[in-house]
Amino acid sequence: MKRIMLLIASALLAANAHAGIAVVVNPAAADLTSDQVAAIYLGKDKSFSPLDLPASDAIRADFYQKATGRSLSQVKATWSRLMFSGKAQPPEELPDAASVKQAVAGDAKAIGYIDAAAVDGSVKVVLTLD
């Protein structure tokens, strides 16, 4: 029984493990601080066009908690208020990390987040969240 519990726990941890979250921009873009990243993803700073992973991706909730200090439901509420008031549009949701990386690589004003293990030379990391 102890062995089964250990195997289950190991499987769950492995499923949720990732190398960290990399906030990425186009290599030509300027560096950003963690406060700037939070402001961009909360609609306070419009200097970049933020991109989101699907809501079903576990990295998304982890990113928002670490980057903004808010839960996914709090972030959704923030964006609902901004959209209702006409002040901003929420980040564009792309289907997967490869799409985010491709979009960021092709647009100097795009910003996204992906698993740090997926980073390559096509994008520049401005912030790593562990």
N, CA, C and O atoms as a printed pandas DataFrame, in Angstrom:
     atom_number atom_name residue_name chain_id  residue_number  x_coord  y_coord  z_coord
0              1         N          MET        A               1    0.826   -1.192    0.000
1              2        CA          MET        A               1    0.000    0.000    0.000
2              3         C          MET        A               1    0.873    1.260    0.000
3              4         O          MET        A               1    0.601    2.224   -0.715
4              5         N          LYS        A               2    1.918    1.225    0.813
5              6        CA          LYS        A               2    2.819    2.364    0.890
6              7         C          LYS        A               2    3.491    2.611   -0.467
7              8         O          LYS        A               2    3.681    3.752   -0.887
8              9         N          ARG        A               3    3.837    1.524   -1.126
9             10        CA          ARG        A               3    4.486    1.612   -2.431
10            11         C          ARG        A               3    3.536    2.225   -3.471
11            12         O          ARG        A               3    3.954    3.039   -4.294
12            13         N          ILE        A               4    2.283    1.837   -3.428
13            14        CA          ILE        A               4    1.288    2.369   -4.367
14            15         C          ILE        A               4    1.105    3.865   -4.149
15            16         O          ILE        A               4    1.051    4.633   -5.110
16            17         N          MET        A               5    1.009    4.278   -2.898
17            18        CA          MET        A               5    0.843    5.701   -2.591
18            19         C          MET        A               5    2.052    6.499   -3.080
19            20         O          MET        A               5    1.899    7.602   -3.606
20            21         N          LEU        A               6    3.233    5.954   -2.909
21            22        CA          LEU        A               6    4.446    6.620   -3.363
22            23         C          LEU        A               6    4.451    6.752   -4.888
23            24         O          LEU        A               6    4.840    7.794   -5.418
24            25         N          LEU        A               7    4.027    5.714   -5.587
25            26        CA          LEU        A               7    3.959    5.763   -7.046
26            27         C          LEU        A               7    2.941    6.794   -7.524
27            28         O          LEU        A               7    3.194    7.528   -8.480
28            29         N          ILE        A               8    1.809    6.845   -6.868
29            30        CA          ILE        A               8    0.777    7.822   -7.237
30            31         C          ILE        A               8    1.285    9.238   -7.005
31            32         O          ILE        A               8    1.122   10.106   -7.862
32            33         N          ALA        A               9    1.893    9.470   -5.860
33            34        CA          ALA        A               9    2.426   10.797   -5.551
34            35         C          ALA        A               9    3.505   11.202   -6.549
35            36         O          ALA        A               9    3.545   12.351   -6.989
36            37         N          SER        A              10    4.366   10.280   -6.902
37            38        CA          SER        A              10    5.426   10.561   -7.881
38            39         C          SER        A              10    4.839   10.898   -9.244
39            40         O          SER        A              10    5.310   11.814   -9.918
40            41         N          ALA        A              11    3.823   10.166   -9.644
41            42        CA          ALA        A              11    3.184   10.417  -10.936
42            43         C          ALA        A              11    2.529   11.795  -10.967
43            44         O          ALA        A              11    2.626   12.507  -11.966
44            45         N          LEU        A              12    1.871   12.167   -9.888
45            46        CA          LEU        A              12    1.233   13.479   -9.826
46            47         C          LEU        A              12    2.263   14.594   -9.868
47            48         O          LEU        A              12    2.074   15.587  -10.571
48            49         N          LEU        A              13    3.330   14.443   -9.135
49            50        CA          LEU        A              13    4.377   15.460   -9.144
50            51         C          LEU        A              13    5.025   15.574  -10.514
51            52         O          LEU        A              13    5.297   16.682  -10.975
52            53         N          ALA        A              14    5.270   14.480  -11.155
53            54        CA          ALA        A              14    5.883   14.502  -12.484
54            55         C          ALA        A              14    4.961   15.161  -13.501
55            56         O          ALA        A              14    5.425   15.874  -14.391
56            57         N          ALA        A              15    3.677   14.928  -13.375
57            58        CA          ALA        A              15    2.717   15.515  -14.314
58            59         C          ALA        A              15    2.664   17.026  -14.179
59            60         O          ALA        A              15    2.445   17.728  -15.166
60            61         N          ASN        A              16    2.862   17.538  -12.966
61            62        CA          ASN        A              16    2.779   18.972  -12.731
62            63         C          ASN        A              16    4.131   19.669  -12.787
63            64         O          ASN        A              16    4.193   20.897  -12.720
64            65         N          ALA        A              17    5.192   18.925  -12.905
65            66        CA          ALA        A              17    6.523   19.516  -12.883
66            67         C          ALA        A              17    6.851   20.157  -14.225
67            68         O          ALA        A              17    6.559   19.605  -15.286
68            69         N          HIS        A              18    7.450   21.311  -14.155
69            70        CA          HIS        A              18    7.997   21.935  -15.342
70            71         C          HIS        A              18    9.213   22.738  -14.926
71            72         O          HIS        A              18    9.410   23.009  -13.742
72            73         N          ALA        A              19   10.012   23.111  -15.876
73            74        CA          ALA        A              19   11.302   23.732  -15.597
74            75         C          ALA        A              19   11.168   25.162  -15.107
75            76         O          ALA        A              19   12.176   25.818  -14.843
76            77         N          GLY        A              20    9.977   25.645  -14.983
77            78        CA          GLY        A              20    9.739   27.038  -14.655
78            79         C          GLY        A              20    9.008   27.678  -15.817
79            80         O          GLY        A              20    8.846   27.078  -16.880
80            81         N          ILE        A              21    8.580   28.881  -15.600
81            82        CA          ILE        A              21    7.843   29.603  -16.632
82            83         C          ILE        A              21    8.719   30.740  -17.127
83            84         O          ILE        A              21    9.230   31.533  -16.337
84            85         N          ALA        A              22    8.886   30.813  -18.421
85            86        CA          ALA        A              22    9.668   31.884  -19.035
86            87         C          ALA        A              22    8.716   32.886  -19.675
87            88         O          ALA        A              22    7.877   32.520  -20.497
88            89         N          VAL        A              23    8.852   34.148  -19.293
89            90        CA          VAL        A              23    8.116   35.218  -19.953
90            91         C          VAL        A              23    8.999   35.659  -21.113
91            92         O          VAL        A              23   10.145   36.061  -20.914
92            93         N          VAL        A              24    8.461   35.580  -22.315
93            94        CA          VAL        A              24    9.269   35.791  -23.517
94            95         C          VAL        A              24    8.746   36.931  -24.379
95            96         O          VAL        A              24    7.546   37.197  -24.447
96            97         N          VAL        A              25    9.692   37.591  -25.033
97            98        CA          VAL        A              25    9.398   38.659  -25.987
98            99         C          VAL        A              25   10.254   38.425  -27.227
99           100         O          VAL        A              25   11.107   37.538  -27.250
100          101         N          ASN        A              26   10.017   39.220  -28.239
101          102        CA          ASN        A              26   10.825   39.187  -29.447
102          103         C          ASN        A              26   12.254   39.602  -29.083
103          104         O          ASN        A              26   12.434   40.480  -28.239
104          105         N          PRO        A              27   13.260   39.001  -29.691
105          106        CA          PRO        A              27   14.645   39.360  -29.360
106          107         C          PRO        A              27   14.963   40.851  -29.527
107          108         O          PRO        A              27   15.883   41.355  -28.883
108          109         N          ALA        A              28   14.222   41.557  -30.376
109          110        CA          ALA        A              28   14.465   42.984  -30.589
110          111         C          ALA        A              28   13.809   43.864  -29.526
111          112         O          ALA        A              28   14.093   45.060  -29.460
112          113         N          ALA        A              29   12.946   43.300  -28.702
113          114        CA          ALA        A              29   12.213   44.078  -27.706
114          115         C          ALA        A              29   13.096   44.413  -26.506
115          116         O          ALA        A              29   14.095   43.747  -26.238
116          117         N          ALA        A              30   12.700   45.452  -25.802
117          118        CA          ALA        A              30   13.427   45.890  -24.605
118          119         C          ALA        A              30   13.184   44.927  -23.447
119          120         O          ALA        A              30   12.205   44.181  -23.435
120          121         N          ASP        A              31   14.085   44.957  -22.484
121          122        CA          ASP        A              31   13.908   44.153  -21.278
122          123         C          ASP        A              31   12.759   44.714  -20.446
123          124         O          ASP        A              31   12.421   45.892  -20.557
124          125         N          LEU        A              32   12.167   43.871  -19.623
125          126        CA          LEU        A              32   11.046   44.265  -18.771
126          127         C          LEU        A              32   11.303   43.826  -17.342
127          128         O          LEU        A              32   12.007   42.846  -17.097
128          129         N          THR        A              33   10.725   44.563  -16.397
129          130        CA          THR        A              33   10.793   44.171  -14.993
130          131         C          THR        A              33    9.589   43.297  -14.668
131          132         O          THR        A              33    8.650   43.210  -15.459
132          133         N          SER        A              34    9.615   42.660  -13.521
133          134        CA          SER        A              34    8.469   41.845  -13.109
134          135         C          SER        A              34    7.230   42.711  -12.912
135          136         O          SER        A              34    6.116   42.266  -13.190
136          137         N          ASP        A              35    7.410   43.949  -12.434
137          138        CA          ASP        A              35    6.264   44.854  -12.272
138          139         C          ASP        A              35    5.651   45.216  -13.623
139          140         O          ASP        A              35    4.430   45.316  -13.744
140          141         N          GLN        A              36    6.487   45.411  -14.631
141          142        CA          GLN        A              36    5.977   45.721  -15.965
142          143         C          GLN        A              36    5.213   44.539  -16.546
143          144         O          GLN        A              36    4.166   44.721  -17.167
144          145         N          VAL        A              37    5.729   43.333  -16.348
145          146        CA          VAL        A              37    5.037   42.133  -16.834
146          147         C          VAL        A              37    3.667   42.030  -16.179
147          148         O          VAL        A              37    2.674   41.767  -16.858
148          149         N          ALA        A              38    3.602   42.234  -14.864
149          150        CA          ALA        A              38    2.319   42.182  -14.157
150          151         C          ALA        A              38    1.364   43.240  -14.701
151          152         O          ALA        A              38    0.189   42.954  -14.930
152          153         N          ALA        A              39    1.855   44.454  -14.909
153          154        CA          ALA        A              39    1.006   45.534  -15.418
154          155         C          ALA        A              39    0.472   45.214  -16.815
155          156         O          ALA        A              39   -0.683   45.508  -17.120
156          157         N          ILE        A              40    1.293   44.624  -17.648
157          158        CA          ILE        A              40    0.856   44.250  -19.003
158          159         C          ILE        A              40   -0.257   43.214  -18.930
159          160         O          ILE        A              40   -1.264   43.335  -19.626
160          161         N          TYR        A              41   -0.082   42.197  -18.090
161          162        CA          TYR        A              41   -1.070   41.115  -18.013
162          163         C          TYR        A              41   -2.296   41.472  -17.175
163          164         O          TYR        A              41   -3.246   40.692  -17.102
164          165         N          LEU        A              42   -2.279   42.647  -16.543
165          166        CA          LEU        A              42   -3.466   43.113  -15.823
166          167         C          LEU        A              42   -4.113   44.304  -16.531
167          168         O          LEU        A              42   -5.004   44.948  -15.977
168          169         N          GLY        A              43   -3.664   44.599  -17.759
169          170        CA          GLY        A              43   -4.279   45.646  -18.560
170          171         C          GLY        A              43   -3.901   47.059  -18.182
171          172         O          GLY        A              43   -4.533   48.004  -18.655
172          173         N          LYS        A              44   -2.894   47.238  -17.345
173          174        CA          LYS        A              44   -2.479   48.576  -16.910
174          175         C          LYS        A              44   -1.427   49.186  -17.827
175          176         O          LYS        A              44   -1.267   50.406  -17.859
176          177         N          ASP        A              45   -0.717   48.362  -18.561
177          178        CA          ASP        A              45    0.353   48.802  -19.453
178          179         C          ASP        A              45    0.057   48.228  -20.835
179          180         O          ASP        A              45   -0.047   47.013  -21.006
180          181         N          LYS        A              46   -0.074   49.108  -21.807
181          182        CA          LYS        A              46   -0.441   48.665  -23.156
182          183         C          LYS        A              46    0.738   48.711  -24.128
183          184         O          LYS        A              46    0.542   48.749  -25.343
184          185         N          SER        A              47    1.957   48.706  -23.597
185          186        CA          SER        A              47    3.133   48.787  -24.462
186          187         C          SER        A              47    3.416   47.477  -25.201
187          188         O          SER        A              47    4.156   47.469  -26.184
188          189         N          PHE        A              48    2.833   46.374  -24.734
189          190        CA          PHE        A              48    2.983   45.072  -25.382
190          191         C          PHE        A              48    1.604   44.449  -25.569
191          192         O          PHE        A              48    0.652   44.798  -24.870
192          193         N          SER        A              49    1.510   43.531  -26.514
193          194        CA          SER        A              49    0.277   42.772  -26.738
194          195         C          SER        A              49    0.440   41.410  -26.071
195          196         O          SER        A              49    1.174   40.560  -26.576
196          197         N          PRO        A              50   -0.234   41.192  -24.942
197          198        CA          PRO        A              50   -0.050   39.928  -24.217
198          199         C          PRO        A              50   -0.767   38.752  -24.876
199          200         O          PRO        A              50   -1.852   38.888  -25.441
200          201         N          LEU        A              51   -0.119   37.603  -24.783
201          202        CA          LEU        A              51   -0.666   36.354  -25.310
202          203         C          LEU        A              51   -0.840   35.378  -24.159
203          204         O          LEU        A              51   -0.001   35.316  -23.261
204          205         N          ASP        A              52   -1.919   34.623  -24.184
205          206        CA          ASP        A              52   -2.231   33.646  -23.141
206          207         C          ASP        A              52   -2.201   32.232  -23.694
207          208         O          ASP        A              52   -2.468   32.001  -24.874
208          209         N          LEU        A              53   -1.872   31.299  -22.825
209          210        CA          LEU        A              53   -2.080   29.881  -23.115
210          211         C          LEU        A              53   -3.543   29.566  -22.825
211          212         O          LEU        A              53   -4.206   30.364  -22.162
212          213         N          PRO        A              54   -4.069   28.450  -23.289
213          214        CA          PRO        A              54   -5.466   28.098  -23.008
214          215         C          PRO        A              54   -5.719   27.974  -21.503
215          216         O          PRO        A              54   -4.810   27.658  -20.735
216          217         N          ALA        A              55   -6.946   28.225  -21.099
217          218        CA          ALA        A              55   -7.316   28.118  -19.682
218          219         C          ALA        A              55   -7.089   26.709  -19.153
219          220         O          ALA        A              55   -6.879   26.523  -17.955
220          221         N          SER        A              56   -7.130   25.727  -20.026
221          222        CA          SER        A              56   -6.933   24.338  -19.607
222          223         C          SER        A              56   -5.465   24.003  -19.341
223          224         O          SER        A              56   -5.170   22.955  -18.766
224          225         N          ASP        A              57   -4.549   24.867  -19.746
225          226        CA          ASP        A              57   -3.118   24.622  -19.546
226          227         C          ASP        A              57   -2.735   24.994  -18.112
227          228         O          ASP        A              57   -2.982   26.119  -17.677
228          229         N          ALA        A              58   -2.141   24.067  -17.385
229          230        CA          ALA        A              58   -1.778   24.281  -15.977
230          231         C          ALA        A              58   -0.797   25.433  -15.803
231          232         O          ALA        A              58   -0.771   26.063  -14.746
232          233         N          ILE        A              59   -0.002   25.714  -16.806
233          234        CA          ILE        A              59    0.972   26.803  -16.699
234          235         C          ILE        A              59    0.268   28.148  -16.567
235          236         O          ILE        A              59    0.797   29.054  -15.923
236          237         N          ARG        A              60   -0.903   28.295  -17.157
237          238        CA          ARG        A              60   -1.604   29.586  -17.136
238          239         C          ARG        A              60   -1.918   30.038  -15.712
239          240         O          ARG        A              60   -1.596   31.167  -15.342
240          241         N          ALA        A              61   -2.530   29.190  -14.922
241          242        CA          ALA        A              61   -2.867   29.562  -13.542
242          243         C          ALA        A              61   -1.604   29.826  -12.733
243          244         O          ALA        A              61   -1.551   30.765  -11.938
244          245         N          ASP        A              62   -0.596   29.000  -12.940
245          246        CA          ASP        A              62    0.680   29.160  -12.241
246          247         C          ASP        A              62    1.325   30.494  -12.620
247          248         O          ASP        A              62    1.843   31.202  -11.757
248          249         N          PHE        A              63    1.293   30.833  -13.902
249          250        CA          PHE        A              63    1.859   32.100  -14.370
250          251         C          PHE        A              63    1.191   33.284  -13.683
251          252         O          PHE        A              63    1.874   34.146  -13.130
252          253         N          TYR        A              64   -0.132   33.332  -13.716
253          254        CA          TYR        A              64   -0.830   34.484  -13.142
254          255         C          TYR        A              64   -0.587   34.607  -11.641
255          256         O          TYR        A              64   -0.428   35.715  -11.128
256          257         N          GLN        A              65   -0.557   33.488  -10.940
257          258        CA          GLN        A              65   -0.301   33.543   -9.505
258          259         C          GLN        A              65    1.097   34.098   -9.232
259          260         O          GLN        A              65    1.274   34.939   -8.350
260          261         N          LYS        A              66    2.078   33.630   -9.983
261          262        CA          LYS        A              66    3.459   34.052   -9.742
262          263         C          LYS        A              66    3.768   35.444  -10.294
263          264         O          LYS        A              66    4.521   36.196   -9.675
264          265         N          ALA        A              67    3.208   35.792  -11.430
265          266        CA          ALA        A              67    3.525   37.071  -12.070
266          267         C          ALA        A              67    2.725   38.234  -11.501
267          268         O          ALA        A              67    3.230   39.353  -11.410
268          269         N          THR        A              68    1.469   37.971  -11.116
269          270        CA          THR        A              68    0.609   39.066  -10.661
270          271         C          THR        A              68    0.212   38.962   -9.193
271          272         O          THR        A              68   -0.268   39.930   -8.604
272          273         N          GLY        A              69    0.415   37.786   -8.605
273          274        CA          GLY        A              69   -0.018   37.589   -7.225
274          275         C          GLY        A              69   -1.514   37.370   -7.112
275          276         O          GLY        A              69   -2.073   37.434   -6.018
276          277         N          ARG        A              70   -2.163   37.113   -8.231
277          278        CA          ARG        A              70   -3.614   36.921   -8.248
278          279         C          ARG        A              70   -3.958   35.543   -8.800
279          280         O          ARG        A              70   -3.223   34.967   -9.602
280          281         N          SER        A              71   -5.088   35.040   -8.347
281          282        CA          SER        A              71   -5.577   33.762   -8.869
282          283         C          SER        A              71   -6.174   33.985  -10.257
283          284         O          SER        A              71   -6.427   35.118  -10.665
284          285         N          LEU        A              72   -6.389   32.900  -10.961
285          286        CA          LEU        A              72   -6.975   32.988  -12.295
286          287         C          LEU        A              72   -8.365   33.621  -12.247
287          288         O          LEU        A              72   -8.716   34.399  -13.134
288          289         N          SER        A              73   -9.154   33.302  -11.235
289          290        CA          SER        A              73  -10.494   33.894  -11.133
290          291         C          SER        A              73  -10.415   35.396  -10.850
291          292         O          SER        A              73  -11.250   36.157  -11.339
292          293         N          GLN        A              74   -9.431   35.830  -10.073
293          294        CA          GLN        A              74   -9.261   37.265   -9.828
294          295         C          GLN        A              74   -8.843   37.989  -11.107
295          296         O          GLN        A              74   -9.303   39.098  -11.379
296          297         N          VAL        A              75   -7.980   37.362  -11.879
297          298        CA          VAL        A              75   -7.542   37.960  -13.144
298          299         C          VAL        A              75   -8.717   38.043  -14.117
299          300         O          VAL        A              75   -8.879   39.049  -14.808
300          301         N          LYS        A              76   -9.531   36.998  -14.174
301          302        CA          LYS        A              76  -10.712   37.019  -15.048
302          303         C          LYS        A              76  -11.652   38.152  -14.658
303          304         O          LYS        A              76  -12.207   38.826  -15.526
304          305         N          ALA        A              77  -11.831   38.365  -13.361
305          306        CA          ALA        A              77  -12.693   39.452  -12.883
306          307         C          ALA        A              77  -12.121   40.813  -13.288
307          308         O          ALA        A              77  -12.864   41.708  -13.691
308          309         N          THR        A              78  -10.820   40.960  -13.181
309          310        CA          THR        A              78  -10.164   42.208  -13.587
310          311         C          THR        A              78  -10.411   42.479  -15.065
311          312         O          THR        A              78  -10.777   43.591  -15.445
312          313         N          TRP        A              79  -10.212   41.462  -15.897
313          314        CA          TRP        A              79  -10.412   41.644  -17.331
314          315         C          TRP        A              79  -11.879   41.882  -17.674
315          316         O          TRP        A              79  -12.171   42.615  -18.619
316          317         N          SER        A              80  -12.793   41.291  -16.943
317          318        CA          SER        A              80  -14.220   41.538  -17.184
318          319         C          SER        A              80  -14.544   43.007  -16.953
319          320         O          SER        A              80  -15.261   43.621  -17.743
320          321         N          ARG        A              81  -14.015   43.571  -15.867
321          322        CA          ARG        A              81  -14.237   44.995  -15.578
322          323         C          ARG        A              81  -13.633   45.877  -16.676
323          324         O          ARG        A              81  -14.270   46.825  -17.136
324          325         N          LEU        A              82  -12.414   45.563  -17.087
325          326        CA          LEU        A              82  -11.753   46.368  -18.118
326          327         C          LEU        A              82  -12.491   46.293  -19.449
327          328         O          LEU        A              82  -12.624   47.303  -20.140
328          329         N          MET        A              83  -12.967   45.119  -19.812
329          330        CA          MET        A              83  -13.712   44.964  -21.063
330          331         C          MET        A              83  -15.049   45.692  -20.994
331          332         O          MET        A              83  -15.446   46.352  -21.954
332          333         N          PHE        A              84  -15.745   45.578  -19.864
333          334        CA          PHE        A              84  -17.044   46.221  -19.708
334          335         C          PHE        A              84  -16.917   47.740  -19.809
335          336         O          PHE        A              84  -17.777   48.406  -20.384
336          337         N          SER        A              85  -15.837   48.279  -19.246
337          338        CA          SER        A              85  -15.631   49.726  -19.272
338          339         C          SER        A              85  -15.032   50.197  -20.600
339          340         O          SER        A              85  -14.936   51.400  -20.844
340          341         N          GLY        A              86  -14.631   49.259  -21.452
341          342        CA          GLY        A              86  -14.057   49.608  -22.744
342          343         C          GLY        A              86  -12.607   50.051  -22.668
343          344         O          GLY        A              86  -12.080   50.603  -23.634
344          345         N          LYS        A              87  -11.958   49.822  -21.545
345          346        CA          LYS        A              87  -10.583   50.288  -21.359
346          347         C          LYS        A              87   -9.534   49.371  -21.973
347          348         O          LYS        A              87   -8.443   49.829  -22.315
348          349         N          ALA        A              88   -9.840   48.102  -22.117
349          350        CA          ALA        A              88   -8.828   47.171  -22.632
350          351         C          ALA        A              88   -9.472   45.869  -23.083
351          352         O          ALA        A              88  -10.600   45.548  -22.707
352          353         N          GLN        A              89   -8.736   45.134  -23.892
353          354        CA          GLN        A              89   -9.136   43.798  -24.322
354          355         C          GLN        A              89   -8.211   42.789  -23.652
355          356         O          GLN        A              89   -7.029   43.074  -23.457
356          357         N          PRO        A              90   -8.727   41.618  -23.298
357          358        CA          PRO        A              90   -7.889   40.617  -22.623
358          359         C          PRO        A              90   -6.817   40.065  -23.559
359          360         O          PRO        A              90   -6.901   40.228  -24.777
360          361         N          PRO        A              91   -5.813   39.414  -22.983
361          362        CA          PRO        A              91   -4.782   38.806  -23.827
362          363         C          PRO        A              91   -5.390   37.826  -24.829
363          364         O          PRO        A              91   -6.377   37.147  -24.542
364          365         N          GLU        A              92   -4.784   37.772  -25.994
365          366        CA          GLU        A              92   -5.226   36.816  -27.008
366          367         C          GLU        A              92   -4.828   35.415  -26.565
367          368         O          GLU        A              92   -3.679   35.175  -26.195
368          369         N          GLU        A              93   -5.782   34.495  -26.605
369          370        CA          GLU        A              93   -5.511   33.107  -26.217
370          371         C          GLU        A              93   -5.084   32.306  -27.441
371          372         O          GLU        A              93   -5.794   32.257  -28.445
372          373         N          LEU        A              94   -3.922   31.685  -27.344
373          374        CA          LEU        A              94   -3.416   30.835  -28.419
374          375         C          LEU        A              94   -3.491   29.379  -27.981
375          376         O          LEU        A              94   -3.534   29.102  -26.782
376          377         N          PRO        A              95   -3.508   28.444  -28.926
377          378        CA          PRO        A              95   -3.772   27.041  -28.584
378          379         C          PRO        A              95   -2.682   26.314  -27.801
379          380         O          PRO        A              95   -2.975   25.362  -27.078
380          381         N          ASP        A              96   -1.420   26.753  -27.937
381          382        CA          ASP        A              96   -0.350   26.027  -27.247
382          383         C          ASP        A              96    0.911   26.881  -27.175
383          384         O          ASP        A              96    0.977   27.966  -27.753
384          385         N          ALA        A              97    1.912   26.373  -26.456
385          386        CA          ALA        A              97    3.162   27.108  -26.258
386          387         C          ALA        A              97    3.901   27.349  -27.571
387          388         O          ALA        A              97    4.525   28.397  -27.745
388          389         N          ALA        A              98    3.839   26.400  -28.486
389          390        CA          ALA        A              98    4.511   26.576  -29.779
390          391         C          ALA        A              98    3.919   27.764  -30.533
391          392         O          ALA        A              98    4.649   28.514  -31.182
392          393         N          SER        A              99    2.606   27.935  -30.451
393          394        CA          SER        A              99    1.943   29.068  -31.105
394          395         C          SER        A              99    2.331   30.383  -30.449
395          396         O          SER        A              99    2.542   31.386  -31.130
396          397         N          VAL        A             100    2.425   30.376  -29.118
397          398        CA          VAL        A             100    2.843   31.581  -28.392
398          399         C          VAL        A             100    4.263   31.957  -28.810
399          400         O          VAL        A             100    4.539   33.114  -29.125
400          401         N          LYS        A             101    5.147   30.983  -28.811
401          402        CA          LYS        A             101    6.544   31.245  -29.164
402          403         C          LYS        A             101    6.653   31.776  -30.592
403          404         O          LYS        A             101    7.408   32.714  -30.846
404          405         N          GLN        A             102    5.915   31.191  -31.517
405          406        CA          GLN        A             102    5.947   31.627  -32.913
406          407         C          GLN        A             102    5.417   33.059  -33.049
407          408         O          GLN        A             102    5.989   33.864  -33.784
408          409         N          ALA        A             103    4.333   33.375  -32.344
409          410        CA          ALA        A             103    3.751   34.716  -32.417
410          411         C          ALA        A             103    4.704   35.762  -31.840
411          412         O          ALA        A             103    4.862   36.844  -32.405
412          413         N          VAL        A             104    5.332   35.437  -30.722
413          414        CA          VAL        A             104    6.274   36.363  -30.089
414          415         C          VAL        A             104    7.494   36.572  -30.989
415          416         O          VAL        A             104    7.978   37.695  -31.131
416          417         N          ALA        A             105    7.981   35.510  -31.586
417          418        CA          ALA        A             105    9.153   35.604  -32.465
418          419         C          ALA        A             105    8.888   36.501  -33.670
419          420         O          ALA        A             105    9.810   37.120  -34.200
420          421         N          GLY        A             106    7.631   36.572  -34.103
421          422        CA          GLY        A             106    7.282   37.345  -35.284
422          423         C          GLY        A             106    6.733   38.731  -35.026
423          424         O          GLY        A             106    6.394   39.435  -35.977
424          425         N          ASP        A             107    6.632   39.150  -33.770
425          426        CA          ASP        A             107    6.023   40.443  -33.447
426          427         C          ASP        A             107    6.796   41.106  -32.309
427          428         O          ASP        A             107    6.827   40.590  -31.192
428          429         N          ALA        A             108    7.415   42.241  -32.590
429          430        CA          ALA        A             108    8.231   42.943  -31.590
430          431         C          ALA        A             108    7.406   43.481  -30.428
431          432         O          ALA        A             108    7.973   43.846  -29.398
432          433         N          LYS        A             109    6.092   43.540  -30.562
433          434        CA          LYS        A             109    5.236   44.062  -29.488
434          435         C          LYS        A             109    4.485   42.965  -28.744
435          436         O          LYS        A             109    3.677   43.264  -27.865
436          437         N          ALA        A             110    4.733   41.716  -29.074
437          438        CA          ALA        A             110    4.042   40.605  -28.408
438          439         C          ALA        A             110    4.839   40.147  -27.190
439          440         O          ALA        A             110    6.066   40.236  -27.160
440          441         N          ILE        A             111    4.115   39.658  -26.192
441          442        CA          ILE        A             111    4.717   39.077  -24.999
442          443         C          ILE        A             111    3.911   37.837  -24.644
443          444         O          ILE        A             111    2.686   37.825  -24.766
444          445         N          GLY        A             112    4.598   36.809  -24.210
445          446        CA          GLY        A             112    3.924   35.572  -23.844
446          447         C          GLY        A             112    4.678   34.851  -22.749
447          448         O          GLY        A             112    5.716   35.316  -22.278
448          449         N          TYR        A             113    4.149   33.721  -22.354
449          450        CA          TYR        A             113    4.812   32.893  -21.343
450          451         C          TYR        A             113    4.711   31.442  -21.786
451          452         O          TYR        A             113    3.686   30.997  -22.303
452          453         N          ILE        A             114    5.797   30.723  -21.571
453          454        CA          ILE        A             114    5.874   29.316  -21.964
454          455         C          ILE        A             114    6.706   28.571  -20.935
455          456         O          ILE        A             114    7.371   29.185  -20.100
456          457         N          ASP        A             115    6.668   27.265  -20.995
457          458        CA          ASP        A             115    7.536   26.457  -20.152
458          459         C          ASP        A             115    8.979   26.802  -20.519
459          460         O          ASP        A             115    9.330   26.843  -21.698
460          461         N          ALA        A             116    9.803   27.046  -19.519
461          462        CA          ALA        A             116   11.189   27.451  -19.765
462          463         C          ALA        A             116   11.952   26.428  -20.606
463          464         O          ALA        A             116   12.894   26.789  -21.311
464          465         N          ALA        A             117   11.561   25.173  -20.539
465          466        CA          ALA        A             117   12.231   24.132  -21.325
466          467         C          ALA        A             117   11.999   24.306  -22.825
467          468         O          ALA        A             117   12.741   23.740  -23.628
468          469         N          ALA        A             118   10.990   25.073  -23.216
469          470        CA          ALA        A             118   10.661   25.261  -24.629
470          471         C          ALA        A             118   11.351   26.475  -25.251
471          472         O          ALA        A             118   11.193   26.728  -26.446
472          473         N          VAL        A             119   12.108   27.221  -24.462
473          474        CA          VAL        A             119   12.764   28.432  -24.964
474          475         C          VAL        A             119   13.878   28.061  -25.944
475          476         O          VAL        A             119   14.633   27.112  -25.730
476          477         N          ASP        A             120   13.953   28.844  -27.027
477          478        CA          ASP        A             120   15.058   28.697  -27.976
478          479         C          ASP        A             120   15.484   30.090  -28.429
479          480         O          ASP        A             120   15.031   31.088  -27.868
480          481         N          GLY        A             121   16.329   30.167  -29.414
481          482        CA          GLY        A             121   16.874   31.438  -29.862
482          483         C          GLY        A             121   15.899   32.354  -30.574
483          484         O          GLY        A             121   16.247   33.497  -30.870
484          485         N          SER        A             122   14.694   31.894  -30.857
485          486        CA          SER        A             122   13.720   32.726  -31.565
486          487         C          SER        A             122   13.048   33.750  -30.661
487          488         O          SER        A             122   12.398   34.675  -31.149
488          489         N          VAL        A             123   13.197   33.595  -29.346
489          490        CA          VAL        A             123   12.585   34.510  -28.382
490          491         C          VAL        A             123   13.611   34.900  -27.318
491          492         O          VAL        A             123   14.639   34.243  -27.157
492          493         N          LYS        A             124   13.312   35.985  -26.596
493          494        CA          LYS        A             124   14.183   36.448  -25.515
494          495         C          LYS        A             124   13.429   36.334  -24.194
495          496         O          LYS        A             124   12.282   36.771  -24.091
496          497         N          VAL        A             125   14.066   35.754  -23.195
497          498        CA          VAL        A             125   13.463   35.628  -21.869
498          499         C          VAL        A             125   13.690   36.929  -21.106
499          500         O          VAL        A             125   14.827   37.374  -20.954
500          501         N          VAL        A             126   12.596   37.542  -20.622
501          502        CA          VAL        A             126   12.716   38.759  -19.818
502          503         C          VAL        A             126   12.456   38.498  -18.343
503          504         O          VAL        A             126   12.782   39.326  -17.493
504          505         N          LEU        A             127   11.865   37.339  -18.041
505          506        CA          LEU        A             127   11.566   37.001  -16.653
506          507         C          LEU        A             127   11.375   35.497  -16.559
507          508         O          LEU        A             127   10.729   34.889  -17.412
508          509         N          THR        A             128   11.939   34.903  -15.522
509          510        CA          THR        A             128   11.732   33.482  -15.260
510          511         C          THR        A             128   11.037   33.340  -13.921
511          512         O          THR        A             128   11.480   33.900  -12.919
512          513         N          LEU        A             129    9.950   32.591  -13.908
513          514        CA          LEU        A             129    9.168   32.357  -12.691
514          515         C          LEU        A             129    9.305   30.893  -12.310
515          516         O          LEU        A             129    8.935   30.008  -13.082
516          517         N          ASP        A             130    9.832   30.639  -11.134
517          518        CA          ASP        A             130   10.013   29.252  -10.672
518          519         C          ASP        A             130    8.898   28.819   -9.757
519          520         O          ASP        A             130    8.896   27.684   -9.281
